[in-house]
Amino acid sequence: MAMAGSNLMYVVWNPDVIAFGTFRWYSLCWLVGLALGYLVVRKLYKQQGIKDELFDPLFVYCFLGILVGARLGHCLFYQPDYFLTSGKHLVEMFLPIHFMPDGGWKFTGYEGLASHGGTLGLMIALYLYCKKTGVKMLTVLDNIAIATPITACFIRLGNLMNSEIIGKVTDVPWAFIFERVDSAPRHPGQLYEAIAYAILFFIGWAVYRRCRDRVGTGLFFGLCLTYIFTFRFFIEYTKEAQEAFEDGMLFNMGQILSIPFIIIGLYFIFRKNSKV
């Protein structure tokens, strides 16, 4: 903790990006989030009597869909002027490396993942999974939606550990000073999102315990999309723009990309509740 301006206590934030001397915190948070989502959906499948052999390939589809979608979403929505301007940059879009000016390259991991792209990639992956296994699409979407918020929570905690997706300068007493960025107190937007997603997980689980027969109607899928992306739309007002081109926009890219997901979510909440 540190004193700063108006005698307020701010959180000075500059953790080591490496956890336990081995893994990057960001990668570890992703793995923990995916593992918890995996365990939740496995439990749901068992409770609903869905065969184990139909669950086994689900994790692979989800992992690849989220990773590929999130990576392409960041590259195409936020930095097309970089990734689409040369062959080497195009390679960097797909491989976790960065080409150096001297002609060499270094391993960087995937620096840049977009949640909107990850959501779209997940939906495409689930469609392919359902087509292959024969499990009803809305049943899968509802089950994944119940588990998704806990995964999203840990991904945002990973962003917090990386001091990325920072908030705007503020004087609220819980502001964070991200030392790797500057010395200004800022909104911890990543933490706001992580807390909101954790709350959504418990709300979704409570609704599921009362309305288990609604799995397969799209209710949980709609609830998840509407809650996450409505919150995401408004939380963007506390964040710094991720790319310079957003500075003069009425709504930033994160808000624009949230609107279709909110509309889809509301549709599934209020649609006629027939199982498809």
VODREN-613296 format. One line per 5 residues: number of its first residue (from 1); their letters; for each residue x negated, y, z of N, C-alpha, C. Coordinates in Angstrom, 2 decimals, padded with zeros to 5 digits. Layout:
<pts>
NUM	A	X/Y/Z/X/Y/Z/X/Y/Z  ... $
</pts>
This chain:
<pts>
1	MAMAG	-000.85/-001.20/000.00/000.00/000.00/000.00/-000.88/001.25/000.00  -000.34/002.36/-000.52/-001.13/003.59/-000.54/-000.21/004.79/-000.44  -000.70/005.84/000.18/000.06/007.08/000.26/-000.07/007.82/-001.06  001.05/008.42/-001.50/000.98/009.19/-002.74/002.14/010.15/-002.80  001.89/011.42/-003.01/002.93/012.42/-003.22/004.09/012.39/-002.25 $
6	SNLMY	004.48/013.47/-001.68/005.66/013.61/-000.82/005.64/012.61/000.34  004.47/012.19/000.74/004.33/011.26/001.86/005.09/009.96/001.66  005.25/009.54/000.42/005.92/008.28/000.14/004.90/007.16/000.01  005.32/005.95/000.36/004.45/004.79/000.25/004.73/004.08/-001.07  003.71/003.94/-001.90/003.84/003.24/-003.16/003.05/001.94/-003.11 $
11	VVWNP	003.44/001.00/-003.95/002.72/-000.27/-004.06/001.61/-000.12/-005.08  000.36/-000.27/-004.63/-000.78/-000.23/-005.56/-000.94/-001.64/-006.12  -000.84/-001.77/-007.43/-000.73/-003.10/-008.07/-001.88/-003.32/-009.05  -002.72/-004.28/-008.73/-003.81/-004.62/-009.64/-004.32/-006.03/-009.32  -003.43/-007.04/-009.40/-003.87/-008.41/-009.09/-004.77/-008.96/-010.19 $
16	DVIAF	-005.57/-009.94/-009.80/-006.38/-010.65/-010.80/-005.44/-011.38/-011.75  -005.70/-011.30/-013.05/-004.82/-011.97/-014.01/-004.99/-013.48/-013.97  -006.06/-013.98/-013.33/-006.31/-015.41/-013.23/-005.81/-015.92/-011.89  -004.97/-016.94/-011.90/-004.42/-017.52/-010.68/-005.28/-018.69/-010.23  -005.70/-018.67/-008.96/-006.45/-019.77/-008.35/-007.72/-020.09/-009.13 $
21	GTFRW	-008.26/-019.09/-009.81/-009.51/-019.26/-010.53/-009.42/-020.14/-011.76  -008.20/-020.47/-012.19/-008.05/-021.43/-013.29/-007.13/-020.93/-014.40  -005.86/-020.66/-014.07/-004.86/-020.31/-015.07/-004.54/-018.81/-015.02  -004.16/-018.26/-016.16/-003.62/-016.91/-016.15/-002.26/-016.94/-015.45  -002.02/-015.92/-014.62/-000.74/-015.85/-013.93/000.43/-015.89/-014.91 $
26	YSLCW	000.27/-015.22/-016.05/001.34/-015.16/-017.04/001.68/-016.56/-017.55  000.65/-017.34/-017.89/000.88/-018.71/-018.36/001.49/-019.57/-017.27  001.00/-019.39/-016.04/001.52/-020.17/-014.92/002.99/-019.87/-014.67  003.36/-018.58/-014.73/004.77/-018.21/-014.53/005.65/-018.80/-015.63  005.17/-018.77/-016.87/005.92/-019.40/-017.96/006.13/-020.89/-017.67 $
31	LVGLA	005.08/-021.58/-017.27/005.17/-023.03/-017.02/006.12/-023.33/-015.86  006.03/-022.54/-014.78/006.93/-022.75/-013.63/008.37/-022.50/-014.06  008.60/-021.42/-014.80/009.96/-021.11/-015.25/010.54/-022.19/-016.14  009.74/-022.69/-017.08/010.22/-023.76/-017.96/010.44/-025.05/-017.19  009.57/-025.35/-016.22/009.73/-026.57/-015.43/011.01/-026.52/-014.60 $
36	LGYLV	011.30/-025.36/-014.00/012.53/-025.23/-013.21/013.76/-025.35/-014.11  013.71/-024.72/-015.29/014.81/-024.85/-016.24/015.02/-026.30/-016.64  013.91/-027.00/-016.87/013.95/-028.43/-017.23/014.66/-029.23/-016.13  014.30/-029.00/-014.88/014.88/-029.76/-013.77/016.37/-029.45/-013.60  016.74/-028.18/-013.78/018.15/-027.80/-013.64/019.00/-028.47/-014.71 $
41	VRKLY	018.54/-028.42/-015.97/019.33/-029.01/-017.06/019.38/-030.53/-016.91  018.30/-031.16/-016.47/018.33/-032.61/-016.23/019.40/-032.96/-015.21  019.48/-032.17/-014.14/020.49/-032.39/-013.11/021.90/-032.23/-013.69  022.09/-031.20/-014.52/023.40/-030.98/-015.13/023.79/-032.12/-016.05  022.84/-032.60/-016.85/023.11/-033.72/-017.74/023.55/-034.95/-016.95 $
46	KQQGI	022.85/-035.22/-015.85/023.19/-036.39/-015.04/024.59/-036.24/-014.44  024.89/-035.05/-013.93/026.20/-034.81/-013.33/027.33/-034.96/-014.35  027.05/-034.66/-015.60/028.06/-034.72/-016.65/028.06/-036.04/-017.41  027.20/-036.97/-016.97/027.18/-038.30/-017.58/026.62/-038.36/-018.98  025.77/-037.38/-019.34/025.14/-037.39/-020.66/023.92/-038.29/-020.61 $
51	KDELF	023.75/-039.15/-021.58/022.70/-040.16/-021.56/021.30/-039.53/-021.49  020.41/-040.24/-020.77/019.03/-039.75/-020.61/018.32/-039.60/-021.95  018.58/-040.53/-022.86/017.87/-040.47/-024.15/018.29/-039.25/-024.97  019.43/-038.66/-024.63/019.84/-037.43/-025.31/019.19/-036.20/-024.67  018.74/-036.36/-023.43/018.07/-035.24/-022.76/016.60/-035.15/-023.12 $
56	DPLFV	015.94/-036.27/-023.27/014.49/-036.31/-023.42/013.94/-035.36/-024.48  014.53/-035.29/-025.70/013.95/-034.37/-026.71/014.32/-032.91/-026.51  015.26/-032.64/-025.59/015.75/-031.27/-025.44/014.65/-030.30/-025.04  013.79/-030.72/-024.11/012.75/-029.82/-023.62/011.80/-029.42/-024.74  011.46/-030.36/-025.62/010.55/-030.07/-026.72/011.17/-029.03/-027.65 $
61	YCFLG	012.45/-029.24/-027.99/013.15/-028.28/-028.86/013.18/-026.89/-028.22  013.50/-026.85/-026.91/013.59/-025.56/-026.22/012.25/-024.86/-026.16  011.20/-025.60/-025.80/009.87/-025.01/-025.66/009.40/-024.41/-026.98  009.52/-025.19/-028.04/009.05/-024.71/-029.35/009.92/-023.55/-029.85  011.24/-023.66/-029.66/012.13/-022.60/-030.11/011.86/-021.28/-029.42 $
66	ILVGA	011.68/-021.33/-028.09/011.41/-020.11/-027.33/010.06/-019.51/-027.71  009.03/-020.36/-027.77/007.68/-019.86/-028.05/007.59/-019.25/-029.45  008.05/-020.00/-030.45/007.97/-019.50/-031.83/008.85/-018.26/-032.01  010.07/-018.31/-031.48/010.97/-017.17/-031.61/010.45/-015.93/-030.91  009.94/-016.11/-029.69/009.43/-014.96/-028.93/008.22/-014.34/-029.61 $
71	RLGHC	007.35/-015.19/-030.15/006.16/-014.67/-030.82/006.52/-013.92/-032.11  007.34/-014.56/-032.94/007.74/-013.90/-034.19/008.56/-012.65/-033.92  009.39/-012.70/-032.88/010.19/-011.53/-032.52/009.32/-010.34/-032.19  008.27/-010.56/-031.40/007.37/-009.45/-031.05/006.66/-008.92/-032.29  006.11/-009.83/-033.08/005.31/-009.42/-034.23/006.14/-008.69/-035.29 $
76	LFYQP	007.36/-009.17/-035.53/008.18/-008.61/-036.61/008.99/-007.40/-036.16  009.45/-007.38/-034.90/010.27/-006.27/-034.43/009.43/-005.11/-033.91  008.30/-005.41/-033.25/007.55/-004.37/-032.57/006.24/-003.97/-033.25  005.58/-004.90/-033.96/004.30/-004.56/-034.57/004.17/-005.07/-036.02  005.19/-004.86/-036.85/005.08/-005.32/-038.24/003.97/-004.59/-039.00 $
81	DYFLT	003.69/-003.33/-038.59/002.65/-002.56/-039.27/001.26/-003.14/-039.04  001.12/-003.97/-038.01/-000.17/-004.63/-037.75/-000.19/-006.03/-038.35  000.79/-006.84/-038.00/000.74/-008.26/-038.35/001.03/-008.54/-039.82  001.66/-007.63/-040.52/002.02/-007.88/-041.91/001.13/-007.12/-042.90  -000.01/-006.62/-042.41/-000.84/-005.81/-043.28/-002.10/-006.50/-043.77 $
86	SGKHL	-002.40/-007.70/-043.28/-003.58/-008.42/-043.77/-003.42/-009.91/-043.48  -004.18/-010.71/-044.20/-004.13/-012.15/-044.00/-004.59/-012.56/-042.62  -005.64/-011.90/-042.11/-006.15/-012.23/-040.78/-005.12/-011.92/-039.70  -004.46/-010.80/-039.84/-003.43/-010.44/-038.87/-002.25/-011.41/-038.93  -001.95/-011.88/-040.12/-000.88/-012.86/-040.26/-001.25/-014.16/-039.55 $
91	VEMFL	-002.52/-014.54/-039.62/-002.99/-015.73/-038.91/-002.85/-015.52/-037.40  -003.16/-014.31/-036.93/-003.05/-013.99/-035.50/-001.61/-014.08/-035.01  -000.66/-013.91/-035.92/000.74/-014.03/-035.56/001.06/-015.45/-035.09  000.43/-016.43/-035.72/000.77/-017.83/-035.45/-000.23/-018.53/-034.53  -001.48/-018.09/-034.53/-002.50/-018.72/-033.70/-002.90/-017.77/-032.57 $
96	PIHFM	-003.18/-018.30/-031.37/-003.51/-017.45/-030.21/-004.96/-016.97/-030.23  -005.35/-016.30/-031.31/-006.71/-015.82/-031.47/-006.70/-014.38/-031.95  -007.86/-013.73/-031.85/-008.02/-012.37/-032.38/-009.33/-012.31/-033.15  -009.26/-011.85/-034.39/-010.46/-011.72/-035.21/-011.23/-010.47/-034.81  -012.55/-010.61/-034.61/-013.40/-009.52/-034.17/-013.95/-008.75/-035.37 $
101	PDGGW	-014.33/-007.48/-035.17/-014.88/-006.68/-036.27/-016.15/-007.28/-036.89  -016.93/-008.06/-036.08/-018.17/-008.64/-036.59/-017.95/-009.91/-037.40  -016.69/-010.30/-037.60/-016.38/-011.50/-038.37/-016.07/-012.71/-037.54  -016.36/-012.65/-036.23/-016.04/-013.77/-035.35/-014.60/-013.69/-034.85  -014.28/-014.56/-033.93/-012.95/-014.55/-033.34/-013.03/-015.02/-031.90 $
106	KFTGY	-012.00/-014.71/-031.14/-011.94/-015.17/-029.76/-010.53/-015.64/-029.42  -010.44/-016.59/-028.50/-009.15/-017.08/-028.03/-008.55/-016.05/-027.08  -007.31/-015.66/-027.31/-006.66/-014.64/-026.47/-005.38/-015.13/-025.81  -004.86/-016.27/-026.27/-003.50/-016.62/-025.88/-002.54/-015.77/-026.70  -001.26/-016.00/-026.54/-000.28/-015.21/-027.28/000.00/-013.92/-026.53 $
111	EGLAS	-000.62/-012.84/-026.98/-000.43/-011.53/-026.36/000.69/-010.80/-027.09  001.88/-010.92/-026.58/003.04/-010.31/-027.22/004.12/-011.34/-027.48  005.14/-011.37/-026.60/006.28/-012.27/-026.76/007.53/-011.45/-026.46  008.54/-011.55/-027.32/009.76/-010.76/-027.17/010.93/-011.64/-026.75  011.63/-011.23/-025.70/012.72/-012.06/-025.17/013.86/-012.20/-026.17 $
116	HGGTL	014.13/-011.15/-026.97/015.21/-011.25/-027.96/014.87/-012.32/-029.00  013.63/-012.32/-029.45/013.21/-013.34/-030.41/013.23/-014.72/-029.80  012.84/-014.81/-028.52/012.89/-016.09/-027.83/014.30/-016.64/-027.72  015.26/-015.75/-027.47/016.66/-016.17/-027.38/017.16/-016.67/-028.72  016.85/-015.94/-029.79/017.26/-016.37/-031.12/016.59/-017.68/-031.51 $
121	GLMIA	015.30/-017.80/-031.21/014.59/-019.05/-031.49/015.17/-020.22/-030.74  015.57/-019.99/-029.49/016.18/-021.04/-028.68/017.50/-021.50/-029.30  018.31/-020.56/-029.76/019.60/-020.92/-030.36/019.41/-021.77/-031.62  018.44/-021.39/-032.44/018.17/-022.17/-033.65/017.68/-023.57/-033.28  016.80/-023.64/-032.29/016.28/-024.93/-031.85/017.39/-025.82/-031.29 $
126	LYLYC	018.32/-025.23/-030.55/019.43/-026.01/-029.99/020.37/-026.49/-031.08  020.56/-025.68/-032.11/021.38/-026.12/-033.24/020.76/-027.37/-033.88  019.45/-027.34/-034.08/018.76/-028.49/-034.68/018.83/-029.71/-033.76  018.71/-029.46/-032.45/018.81/-030.55/-031.47/020.19/-031.19/-031.53  021.24/-030.37/-031.56/022.61/-030.89/-031.59/022.87/-031.66/-032.88 $
131	KKTGV	022.35/-031.15/-033.97/022.54/-031.81/-035.26/021.90/-033.19/-035.26  020.75/-033.30/-034.57/020.03/-034.58/-034.54/020.65/-035.55/-033.55  021.09/-035.07/-032.38/021.55/-035.96/-031.31/023.05/-036.18/-031.30  023.81/-035.25/-031.88/025.26/-035.37/-031.85/025.92/-034.81/-030.61  025.13/-034.23/-029.69/025.72/-033.59/-028.51/026.40/-032.30/-028.95 $
136	KMLTV	027.58/-032.02/-028.39/028.33/-030.84/-028.79/027.55/-029.56/-028.48  027.56/-028.66/-029.45/026.76/-027.45/-029.36/027.09/-026.61/-028.13  028.37/-026.37/-027.88/028.73/-025.51/-026.76/028.43/-026.17/-025.42  028.45/-027.49/-025.36/028.06/-028.19/-024.13/026.59/-027.92/-023.83  025.76/-028.01/-024.85/024.33/-027.74/-024.67/024.09/-026.27/-024.33 $
141	LDNIA	024.74/-025.37/-025.06/024.55/-023.94/-024.81/024.96/-023.56/-023.39  026.08/-024.12/-022.91/026.52/-023.81/-021.56/025.52/-024.31/-020.52  025.03/-025.52/-020.71/024.07/-026.07/-019.75/022.76/-025.29/-019.76  022.28/-024.96/-020.94/021.05/-024.17/-021.04/021.25/-022.80/-020.41  022.44/-022.22/-020.61/022.72/-020.89/-020.09/022.70/-020.86/-018.57 $
146	IATPI	023.12/-021.94/-017.94/023.09/-022.00/-016.47/021.65/-021.97/-015.97  020.75/-022.62/-016.70/019.35/-022.72/-016.28/018.48/-021.55/-016.75  018.85/-020.92/-017.85/018.00/-019.90/-018.47/017.58/-018.77/-017.53  018.48/-018.23/-016.69/018.08/-017.09/-015.86/016.89/-017.37/-014.94  016.76/-018.58/-014.43/015.64/-018.86/-013.54/014.33/-018.88/-014.32 $
151	TACFI	014.40/-019.34/-015.57/013.21/-019.28/-016.43/012.86/-017.84/-016.76  013.88/-017.05/-017.12/013.65/-015.63/-017.44/013.08/-014.87/-016.25  013.51/-015.23/-015.05/013.00/-014.59/-013.84/011.48/-014.76/-013.74  011.00/-015.99/-013.94/009.56/-016.24/-013.81/008.77/-015.63/-014.95  009.36/-015.54/-016.13/008.66/-014.88/-017.24/008.44/-013.41/-016.91 $
156	RLGNL	009.43/-012.76/-016.34/009.27/-011.35/-015.97/008.27/-011.20/-014.82  008.21/-012.17/-013.92/007.18/-012.11/-012.88/005.79/-012.22/-013.50  005.70/-013.00/-014.58/004.44/-013.08/-015.31/004.06/-011.74/-015.90  005.06/-011.01/-016.46/004.80/-009.66/-016.97/004.32/-008.74/-015.85  004.91/-008.90/-014.67/004.49/-008.09/-013.52/003.04/-008.37/-013.16 $
161	MNSEI	002.66/-009.64/-013.13/001.28/-010.00/-012.81/000.30/-009.47/-013.85  000.77/-009.31/-015.08/-000.07/-008.79/-016.16/-000.05/-007.25/-016.23  000.75/-006.62/-015.38/000.91/-005.16/-015.41/001.32/-004.69/-016.80  002.28/-005.38/-017.41/002.75/-005.02/-018.74/004.25/-004.77/-018.72  004.75/-004.15/-019.76/006.15/-003.69/-019.84/006.44/-002.80/-018.63 $
166	IGKVT	005.62/-001.78/-018.47/005.69/-000.93/-017.28/006.85/000.07/-017.38  007.25/000.59/-016.22/008.34/001.54/-016.16/007.85/002.98/-016.30  008.80/003.89/-016.36/008.48/005.32/-016.46/008.02/005.85/-015.10  007.34/006.98/-015.15/006.87/007.62/-013.92/008.07/008.02/-013.07  007.97/007.80/-011.76/009.07/008.06/-010.85/008.53/008.38/-009.46 $
171	DVPWA	009.40/008.90/-008.59/008.99/009.13/-007.21/009.81/008.29/-006.23  010.48/007.23/-006.72/011.22/006.35/-005.81/010.22/005.68/-004.87  010.59/005.45/-003.62/009.63/004.94/-002.63/009.10/003.54/-002.92  009.80/002.80/-003.79/009.32/001.44/-004.11/008.52/001.42/-005.42  008.10/002.57/-005.89/007.34/002.64/-007.14/006.03/001.87/-007.03 $
176	FIFER	005.58/001.36/-008.19/004.30/000.66/-008.28/003.30/001.55/-009.00  002.06/001.54/-008.53/000.96/002.17/-009.26/000.20/001.04/-009.95  000.37/000.92/-011.26/-000.30/-000.12/-012.02/-001.71/000.37/-012.37  -002.67/-000.01/-011.54/-004.02/000.55/-011.66/-004.68/000.23/-013.00  -004.30/-000.87/-013.63/-004.90/-001.19/-014.92/-004.36/-000.29/-016.03 $
181	VDSAP	-003.30/000.47/-015.72/-002.69/001.37/-016.70/-003.08/002.82/-016.42  -002.73/003.31/-015.22/-003.08/004.66/-014.80/-002.81/004.78/-013.31  -002.84/005.98/-012.79/-002.66/006.18/-011.34/-001.28/006.75/-011.01  -000.37/006.73/-011.96/000.97/007.30/-011.75/001.91/006.27/-011.14  002.76/006.66/-010.19/003.78/005.75/-009.65/004.88/005.53/-010.69 $
186	RHPGQ	005.23/004.27/-010.90/006.17/003.93/-011.97/007.23/002.95/-011.47  008.37/002.93/-012.19/009.39/001.92/-011.92/008.81/000.53/-012.22  008.97/-000.43/-011.31/008.57/-001.81/-011.60/009.68/-002.51/-012.38  009.82/-002.15/-013.65/010.93/-002.68/-014.45/010.91/-004.19/-014.55  009.72/-004.79/-014.56/009.64/-006.26/-014.62/010.28/-006.88/-013.38 $
191	LYEAI	010.04/-006.24/-012.22/010.59/-006.76/-010.97/012.10/-006.58/-010.93  012.59/-005.44/-011.44/014.04/-005.24/-011.52/014.69/-006.40/-012.30  014.09/-006.71/-013.45/014.66/-007.77/-014.29/014.56/-009.13/-013.60  013.42/-009.42/-012.98/013.24/-010.71/-012.31/014.30/-010.91/-011.23  014.55/-009.86/-010.45/015.56/-009.95/-009.38/016.95/-010.15/-009.97 $
196	AYAIL	017.26/-009.39/-011.03/018.58/-009.51/-011.67/018.80/-010.92/-012.22  017.78/-011.50/-012.83/017.93/-012.83/-013.40/018.06/-013.89/-012.31  017.36/-013.70/-011.20/017.50/-014.64/-010.09/018.93/-014.60/-009.54  019.49/-013.39/-009.42/020.87/-013.26/-008.95/021.83/-013.93/-009.93  021.60/-013.73/-011.24/022.46/-014.35/-012.25/022.41/-015.87/-012.15 $
201	FFIGW	021.25/-016.42/-011.88/021.15/-017.88/-011.76/022.08/-018.38/-010.66  022.06/-017.73/-009.51/022.90/-018.19/-008.40/024.39/-017.93/-008.69  024.70/-016.84/-009.40/026.08/-016.60/-009.80/026.55/-017.70/-010.75  025.72/-018.00/-011.76/026.08/-019.04/-012.72/026.26/-020.40/-012.07  025.39/-020.71/-011.10/025.50/-022.00/-010.42/026.78/-022.06/-009.59 $
206	AVYRR	027.12/-020.95/-008.93/028.35/-020.91/-008.13/029.58/-021.08/-009.02  029.59/-020.41/-010.18/030.71/-020.54/-011.12/030.79/-021.98/-011.63  029.64/-022.58/-011.91/029.62/-023.97/-012.39/030.22/-024.92/-011.35  029.91/-024.73/-010.08/030.43/-025.62/-009.04/031.95/-025.53/-008.94  032.50/-024.36/-009.24/033.95/-024.18/-009.18/034.64/-024.54/-010.49 $
211	CRDRV	033.93/-024.38/-011.61/034.55/-024.52/-012.93/033.76/-025.48/-013.81  033.40/-026.63/-013.28/032.59/-027.58/-014.04/033.29/-028.03/-015.31  034.62/-028.07/-015.25/035.38/-028.51/-016.43/035.32/-027.51/-017.58  034.76/-026.31/-017.32/034.66/-025.29/-018.37/033.36/-025.43/-019.18  032.48/-026.34/-018.77/031.28/-026.58/-019.56/031.71/-027.14/-020.92 $
216	GTGLF	031.22/-026.53/-021.97/031.61/-026.93/-023.32/032.58/-025.97/-023.97  033.01/-024.94/-023.21/033.90/-023.92/-023.78/033.14/-022.68/-024.22  031.88/-022.57/-023.80/031.09/-021.38/-024.11/031.14/-020.33/-023.03  031.88/-020.58/-021.93/032.01/-019.59/-020.86/030.65/-019.24/-020.26  029.85/-020.25/-019.93/028.57/-020.00/-019.26/027.57/-019.37/-020.23 $
221	FGLCL	027.64/-019.76/-021.48/026.79/-019.17/-022.51/027.12/-017.68/-022.65  028.41/-017.37/-022.71/028.83/-015.97/-022.83/028.47/-015.16/-021.61  028.66/-015.73/-020.42/028.33/-015.04/-019.18/026.84/-014.70/-019.14  026.01/-015.67/-019.52/024.56/-015.48/-019.49/024.13/-014.37/-020.46  024.60/-014.44/-021.70/024.22/-013.43/-022.69/024.69/-012.04/-022.27 $
226	TYIFT	025.93/-011.95/-021.83/026.48/-010.64/-021.49/025.75/-010.03/-020.31  025.51/-010.80/-019.27/024.85/-010.29/-018.07/023.42/-009.88/-018.38  022.67/-010.78/-018.99/021.24/-010.52/-019.22/021.04/-009.31/-020.13  021.75/-009.28/-021.24/021.46/-008.23/-022.21/022.15/-006.91/-021.89  023.23/-006.93/-021.11/023.78/-005.67/-020.61/022.81/-005.05/-019.61 $
231	FRFFI	022.31/-005.88/-018.70/021.32/-005.38/-017.76/020.08/-004.90/-018.50  019.66/-005.69/-019.50/018.47/-005.32/-020.27/018.67/-003.97/-020.97  019.88/-003.73/-021.49/020.16/-002.47/-022.18/019.92/-001.29/-021.24  020.46/-001.37/-020.03/020.37/-000.23/-019.11/019.01/-000.12/-018.44  018.34/-001.25/-018.20/017.04/-001.20/-017.56/016.00/-000.57/-018.48 $
236	EYTKE	016.27/-000.57/-019.79/015.34/000.05/-020.73/015.16/001.54/-020.46  016.17/002.16/-019.82/016.05/003.59/-019.51/014.97/003.86/-018.47  014.55/002.84/-017.73/013.49/003.02/-016.73/012.12/002.60/-017.26  012.06/002.12/-018.51/010.80/001.59/-019.05/010.16/002.57/-020.02  008.84/002.48/-020.10/008.13/003.17/-021.16/008.38/002.45/-022.48 $
241	AQEAF	008.37/003.19/-023.57/008.49/002.57/-024.89/007.31/001.64/-025.12  007.59/000.47/-025.71/006.52/-000.49/-025.95/005.67/-000.10/-027.15  006.28/000.57/-028.13/005.54/000.99/-029.32/005.84/002.46/-029.60  004.88/003.15/-030.23/005.00/004.59/-030.45/006.21/004.97/-031.29  006.61/004.10/-032.24/007.71/004.46/-033.14/009.04/004.58/-032.39 $
246	EDGML	009.11/004.08/-031.15/010.36/004.14/-030.38/010.57/005.49/-029.71  009.54/006.31/-029.65/009.60/007.54/-028.85/010.73/008.49/-029.27  011.01/008.60/-030.56/012.03/009.54/-031.00/013.39/008.93/-031.22  013.59/007.68/-030.79/014.84/006.98/-031.06/015.86/007.22/-029.96  017.14/007.32/-030.33/018.21/007.45/-029.34/018.26/006.21/-028.46 $
251	FNMGQ	018.21/005.04/-029.08/018.11/003.77/-028.36/016.81/003.10/-028.81  016.06/002.53/-027.85/014.82/001.88/-028.24/015.10/000.51/-028.84  014.04/-000.16/-029.29/014.22/-001.43/-029.98/014.85/-002.48/-029.08  014.45/-002.50/-027.80/015.03/-003.46/-026.87/016.52/-003.29/-026.71  017.00/-002.03/-026.70/018.43/-001.75/-026.58/019.18/-002.13/-027.85 $
256	ILSIP	018.61/-001.78/-028.99/019.25/-002.11/-030.27/019.41/-003.62/-030.42  018.37/-004.37/-030.07/018.42/-005.83/-030.20/019.33/-006.47/-029.16  019.61/-005.76/-028.07/020.49/-006.31/-027.03/021.96/-006.27/-027.44  022.35/-005.28/-028.25/023.77/-005.08/-028.56/024.42/-006.31/-029.22  023.82/-006.93/-030.25/024.46/-008.12/-030.84/024.65/-009.26/-029.84 $
261	FIIIG	023.68/-009.43/-028.93/023.80/-010.50/-027.94/024.93/-010.22/-026.94  025.12/-008.94/-026.59/026.23/-008.57/-025.70/027.56/-008.87/-026.37  027.68/-008.51/-027.64/028.93/-008.76/-028.38/029.22/-010.25/-028.47  028.20/-011.04/-028.78/028.38/-012.50/-028.84/028.78/-013.04/-027.48  028.14/-012.54/-026.43/028.47/-013.00/-025.09/029.92/-012.71/-024.72 $
266	LYFIF	030.38/-011.50/-024.99/031.76/-011.13/-024.68/032.75/-011.98/-025.47  032.40/-012.28/-026.71/033.27/-013.13/-027.53/033.48/-014.48/-026.86  032.40/-015.09/-026.39/032.53/-016.42/-025.79/033.19/-016.40/-024.42  033.09/-015.29/-023.71/033.79/-015.19/-022.43/035.30/-015.12/-022.64  035.73/-014.35/-023.63/037.16/-014.07/-023.80/037.83/-014.88/-024.90 $
271	RKNSK	037.07/-015.73/-025.60/037.67/-016.54/-026.64/038.61/-017.58/-026.04  039.44/-018.15/-026.87/040.32/-019.23/-026.43/039.46/-020.40/-026.00  039.66/-020.89/-024.78/038.73/-021.85/-024.17/038.96/-023.28/-024.62  038.73/-023.54/-025.89/038.77/-024.90/-026.39/037.36/-025.41/-026.52  037.12/-026.70/-026.25/035.79/-027.26/-026.33/035.48/-027.63/-027.77 $
276	V	034.28/-027.24/-028.23/033.86/-027.50/-029.60/032.58/-028.30/-029.56 $
</pts>
